[in-house]
Amino acid sequence: MNEDFFKIQLKIVDKHFPYTCKRSDEAKVRKAATGFTERFMAYSSHYAKASFSSEDLLKLAGFDFALKLEEGTRMEDLSPFVNKIEQLGREVQNCIELYG
């Protein structure tokens, strides 16, 4: 299916950026921009007395998202365990059929 791409304006922190995405991804893209802005504002508030530059705060917010991505990737890589559990389930089922 050929999805339509279109341009939107995203507000990230305090600036608007043009962004092209699939219509089906618009909500996800806007949610990501909002989440990043919220994370930036949280760091900005938390480190207000430390007088970090906006660039430093952007780096912290970017790192936070990279860390969450890494944690999510590790959580999603459960397929070896799922495969092993399914295999064991089949073996138990075979034993039940043979001896049960």
BAZA-644775 format. One line per 10 residues: number of its first residue (from 1); their letters; for each residue x, y, z of N, C-alpha, C, O. Coordinates in pm, 1 decimal. Atoms other than C-alpha are relative to their C-alpha. Example, Ala and Ser with C-alpha at 12.3 -4.5 7.8 and 13.67 -1.06 7.14 Angstrom:
BEGIN
1 = AS = 89.0:-119.0:0.0:1230.0:-450.0:780.0:90.0:120.0:0.0:193.6:118.1:66.5; -82.0:-119.0:-6.0:1367.0:-106.0:714.0:-77.0:109.0:73.0:-26.1:219.8:89.9
REM end
This chain:
BEGIN
1 = MNEDFFKIQL = 84.3:-118.0:0.0:0.0:0.0:0.0:88.9:124.4:0.0:176.7:138.5:85.1; -78.1:-121.5:12.3:144.6:332.5:-104.6:-62.4:108.5:86.7:-168.5:162.0:54.5; 54.5:-100.2:-90.8:94.6:572.7:182.5:38.8:139.5:-45.8:145.5:160.4:-103.6; -28.1:-139.2:32.8:74.0:945.1:130.3:93.5:60.3:102.3:76.1:42.4:222.9; -88.5:-75.8:-86.5:354.8:1152.6:269.7:-44.3:144.9:-5.1:-90.5:192.4:-108.8; 34.2:-141.2:-0.5:289.8:1508.7:375.3:86.1:73.2:101.4:144.7:12.7:191.2; -83.0:-82.1:-88.3:465.2:1794.1:548.8:-83.4:53.1:115.3:-198.0:95.0:98.8; 62.0:-57.8:-118.5:381.8:1901.6:900.0:100.4:95.0:64.0:218.9:93.2:30.5; -86.6:-88.1:-78.5:521.9:2165.7:1132.4:5.7:-55.6:141.6:-96.6:-67.5:209.0; -19.4:50.5:-135.6:666.1:2026.2:1453.1:61.4:107.7:86.8:157.0:174.2:46.9
11 = KIVDKHFPYT = -62.6:-90.0:-96.0:735.1:2240.4:1753.7:82.6:-85.8:94.6:30.3:-169.6:168.0; -92.3:71.1:-88.0:1040.7:2106.9:1932.0:70.3:105.4:83.1:141.7:190.9:30.8; -47.1:-96.1:-99.3:1136.9:2300.6:2243.4:-59.6:136.6:-32.8:-174.4:162.4:3.1; 54.0:-133.8:25.5:1096.6:2658.2:2118.8:6.9:39.2:-147.1:3.2:157.7:-180.5; -13.6:-29.2:141.5:1126.9:2628.1:1743.2:-86.1:-95.1:-82.3:-105.2:-211.2:-45.9; 78.8:82.7:91.9:910.9:2501.3:1458.2:89.9:-52.8:-111.0:174.7:18.8:-164.3; -78.3:65.1:104.4:1058.5:2255.8:1209.1:-95.2:-65.6:-100.0:-194.6:-125.8:-59.4; 77.8:75.8:97.0:914.5:2125.1:881.0:42.2:-146.4:7.8:160.3:-176.5:25.5; -30.6:142.8:-8.5:892.0:1746.0:884.1:-93.7:-74.2:-93.7:-213.6:-46.4:-96.4; 80.3:79.6:90.9:771.3:1498.6:623.1:-17.3:-139.2:59.2:79.8:-202.9:100.0
21 = CKRSDEAKVR = 26.4:132.3:-55.3:602.6:1180.5:741.9:-122.0:-60.7:-68.4:-193.8:6.6:-142.4; 120.4:66.4:48.6:338.8:926.1:651.0:-118.2:48.6:82.8:-104.3:78.8:201.3; 120.4:-41.3:-73.6:-13.9:1023.1:744.8:-25.7:-91.9:119.2:-68.7:-47.0:225.4; 24.7:96.1:-108.0:-37.7:707.9:953.0:95.7:17.5:117.8:69.6:-31.9:227.5; -98.4:-20.8:-106.1:267.3:816.9:1153.8:-9.9:136.7:66.3:65.9:165.8:158.9; 5.4:-137.7:-49.7:160.9:1174.9:1224.5:-14.7:7.1:151.6:57.8:82.0:217.0; 22.6:-6.7:-144.9:31.5:1112.4:1577.1:124.9:-42.8:76.2:160.1:17.9:177.3; -121.5:49.2:-65.0:344.1:916.9:1670.5:111.5:105.2:-7.5:183.7:126.8:89.8; -103.3:-102.3:19.5:571.8:1188.5:1528.9:-26.0:118.9:92.0:65.8:169.4:156.7; 33.3:-113.9:-86.5:387.9:1465.2:1712.9:18.9:-34.8:147.7:63.9:48.5:226.4
31 = KAATGFTERF = -17.5:43.8:-138.3:390.2:1264.2:2035.7:148.7:-2.7:36.7:185.5:33.8:148.4; -144.4:2.1:-25.0:768.0:1216.5:2004.6:53.5:141.3:18.7:135.2:165.3:107.6; -44.6:-139.3:-12.5:820.9:1590.5:1953.1:-43.2:58.5:133.8:34.2:127.4:200.2; 50.9:-48.2:-128.0:603.7:1669.7:2253.7:77.2:-62.8:115.9:113.3:6.1:211.3; -75.2:68.9:-105.1:781.3:1408.2:2466.3:140.6:53.8:14.9:190.4:70.1:126.3; -135.2:-55.3:-5.4:1121.5:1545.1:2373.4:-1.8:138.7:63.3:83.4:170.7:146.2; 11.9:-134.5:-56.6:1011.6:1899.6:2454.5:-24.4:-7.3:150.4:35.4:68.3:227.1; 26.9:15.9:-142.9:873.5:1786.7:2789.5:125.2:-43.4:75.7:151.5:5.3:185.6; -122.4:46.5:-64.3:1198.3:1605.4:2871.0:101.0:114.8:9.4:167.3:131.3:111.8; -89.5:-116.1:-0.8:1400.0:1915.1:2774.6:-41.3:97.2:110.3:43.5:146.1:184.9
41 = MAYSSHYAKA = 48.8:-93.9:-100.8:1179.9:2134.4:2996.3:25.6:-53.6:141.1:57.1:23.5:231.7; -26.7:59.6:-131.3:1219.0:1891.0:3287.6:146.9:16.5:37.0:179.0:52.6:150.3; -142.4:-20.0:-27.3:1597.6:1901.2:3256.5:29.7:147.6:23.1:109.9:182.2:109.8; -20.6:-144.1:-14.0:1584.7:2278.3:3217.8:-39.1:46.2:140.2:31.0:126.7:201.5; 46.3:-35.0:-133.6:1388.5:2308.7:3541.1:91.5:-59.4:107.4:127.7:7.6:204.1; -82.6:70.3:-98.5:1598.9:2052.7:3728.1:138.6:63.0:13.7:192.2:73.4:124.0; -135.4:-54.1:-0.9:1930.0:2211.4:3630.3:2.9:152.5:-11.4:102.6:209.0:-56.5; 8.6:-145.8:12.1:1817.4:2576.2:3646.7:113.7:69.9:74.1:169.6:167.7:24.5; -105.3:-63.4:-79.6:2070.0:2660.3:3917.3:140.7:-35.4:-50.0:237.7:32.0:-15.2; -131.0:42.4:50.0:2352.6:2478.7:3737.3:42.6:81.6:-120.8:155.8:68.8:-167.3
51 = SFSSEDLLKL = -25.1:-86.3:115.8:2333.2:2728.4:3450.6:58.2:-76.5:-118.6:156.6:-33.6:-178.9; -37.4:73.8:120.3:2366.9:2463.9:3178.4:-51.2:75.7:-121.3:-155.1:141.5:-115.7; 44.3:-62.8:124.5:2344.3:2592.7:2824.6:-114.4:-81.6:-59.6:-134.8:-197.5:-23.5; 107.6:72.1:69.7:2049.1:2500.3:2604.8:56.8:-119.9:-74.2:-6.6:-225.2:-81.3; -64.8:110.8:70.8:2289.2:2285.7:2405.2:24.5:-117.3:93.8:2.0:-232.5:56.6; -22.9:106.3:-98.1:2382.9:2090.6:2719.0:-130.7:-69.2:37.8:-135.5:-191.6:50.3; 130.5:56.8:-35.0:2017.0:2042.5:2809.7:-53.7:-86.2:-113.5:-114.0:-190.5:-88.6; 40.7:80.9:114.5:1943.9:1917.8:2457.6:76.5:-131.8:-3.1:20.5:-236.4:-35.8; -80.4:122.9:-5.4:2227.7:1669.2:2493.8:-53.6:-94.1:106.6:-62.8:-214.7:83.6; 55.8:83.4:-106.9:2083.0:1545.1:2823.3:-133.1:-62.6:-42.2:-156.5:-181.1:-18.5
61 = AGFDFALKLE = 129.2:51.7:45.1:1734.2:1510.0:2674.0:19.6:-106.7:-107.6:-48.7:-209.1:-106.6; -29.6:99.3:103.4:1876.0:1327.5:2370.5:55.0:-127.9:58.9:18.2:-237.7:17.1; -54.3:117.0:-67.2:2074.2:1097.1:2594.4:-109.7:-78.7:71.0:-111.7:-201.7:65.6; 110.3:64.6:-70.4:1763.8:1023.8:2801.8:-81.9:-85.7:-96.3:-116.9:-199.4:-64.6; 75.6:76.0:98.4:1575.8:916.9:2489.4:80.2:-117.6:-53.9:24.4:-225.1:-76.1; -84.5:110.0:47.0:1870.9:707.9:2367.1:5.0:-112.3:103.7:2.5:-230.3:68.7; -1.8:99.9:-106.5:1884.5:532.7:2703.0:-131.1:-77.2:4.6:-131.0:-199.6:18.1; 130.6:67.3:0.5:1512.3:458.6:2696.1:-13.6:-92.4:-121.0:-72.1:-200.2:-110.1; 2.0:84.3:119.2:1549.3:322.6:2342.4:81.2:-126.2:23.1:37.5:-235.9:-11.7; -85.6:114.4:-29.6:1833.2:97.1:2453.2:-69.1:-95.2:97.6:-65.5:-216.7:78.2
71 = EGTRMEDLSP = 71.2:83.2:-97.1:1630.5:-27.6:2751.7:-116.8:-71.0:-66.8:-141.7:-188.3:-39.1; 112.3:59.7:71.3:1329.7:-89.1:2526.4:44.2:-108.9:-94.3:-24.0:-210.4:-108.2; -53.1:100.3:92.0:1540.8:-279.1:2274.8:33.6:-127.1:75.2:5.9:-237.5:28.3; -34.4:117.7:-79.8:1668.0:-508.1:2545.4:-125.5:-71.7:50.0:-128.4:-194.6:57.0; 124.0:60.1:-48.3:1315.7:-563.7:2678.2:-71.1:-75.5:-111.5:-133.7:-178.5:-86.3; 69.5:61.4:111.0:1184.2:-650.9:2333.2:69.7:-126.0:-50.4:6.8:-206.9:-118.5; -74.8:113.3:51.1:1455.0:-908.8:2262.8:-21.9:-123.1:87.7:73.0:-182.6:138.9; 35.4:115.9:-81.3:1272.2:-1184.3:2447.8:-27.8:-122.9:-85.6:-64.0:-227.9:-32.5; 35.5:110.2:88.9:1225.2:-1406.0:2142.2:72.9:-130.2:32.2:10.1:-235.6:22.6; -61.9:128.5:-35.0:1488.6:-1665.1:2247.3:-68.9:-68.5:117.3:-83.2:-190.7:119.2
81 = FVNKIEQLGR = 68.6:57.6:-115.7:1308.9:-1712.3:2577.3:-138.2:-52.1:-38.3:-179.7:-159.6:5.0; 132.7:41.8:45.5:968.1:-1729.3:2412.5:11.0:-128.9:-80.2:-68.8:-220.8:-61.9; -19.2:121.1:81.1:1096.9:-1986.1:2162.6:28.7:-121.0:88.6:-24.4:-229.5:64.8; -34.2:110.4:-90.1:1242.9:-2199.3:2442.6:-122.1:-44.1:79.8:-144.1:-163.9:97.6; 121.6:34.2:-74.5:920.2:-2183.4:2644.6:-97.9:-74.8:-89.5:-160.2:-171.6:-45.8; 89.0:70.2:93.2:719.1:-2284.8:2337.9:49.2:-142.4:-25.5:-29.9:-236.5:-31.4; -58.3:132.7:21.1:958.6:-2574.4:2276.3:-27.4:-89.9:120.2:-67.8:-205.0:103.9; 25.8:78.0:-121.1:927.1:-2690.3:2637.3:-147.5:-35.9:12.7:-181.8:-145.6:56.7; 143.6:27.9:-1.8:549.4:-2661.6:2613.2:-36.2:-114.7:-92.7:-118.4:-199.6:-58.4; 25.6:109.8:94.5:549.0:-2888.3:2308.9:50.2:-132.2:56.1:-15.7:-235.1:41.7
91 = EVQNCIELYG = -55.0:121.7:-58.6:771.5:-3139.6:2487.8:-88.2:-52.2:112.8:-109.9:-172.8:124.2; 90.4:40.9:-107.6:542.3:-3142.2:2791.4:-127.6:-59.5:-59.3:-176.4:-162.4:-12.5; 121.1:50.5:65.9:240.3:-3187.3:2563.4:23.4:-138.4:-58.8:-64.0:-224.5:-49.4; -32.9:132.4:54.8:412.3:-3481.3:2389.5:7.9:-104.3:110.3:-39.9:-216.3:92.5; -8.3:92.8:-113.2:488.6:-3643.5:2727.8:-137.9:-33.6:53.2:-164.8:-148.6:87.8; 136.6:23.1:-48.9:127.0:-3601.6:2836.8:-72.3:-94.7:-94.1:-142.5:-185.4:-49.4; 67.4:85.8:97.9:4.1:-3761.6:2514.9:54.5:-141.2:4.8:-21.7:-236.6:-11.4; -61.5:133.7:-2.2:250.8:-4052.9:2543.9:-31.5:-75.4:129.2:-60.8:-195.0:126.5; 8.1:67.1:-129.8:217.5:-4124.3:2916.5:-127.5:34.1:78.7:-154.8:-25.5:182.9; 114.8:-46.8:-76.7:-100.6:-3948.6:3021.6:-122.3:-70.4:-30.7:-226.8:-40.6:27.0
REM end
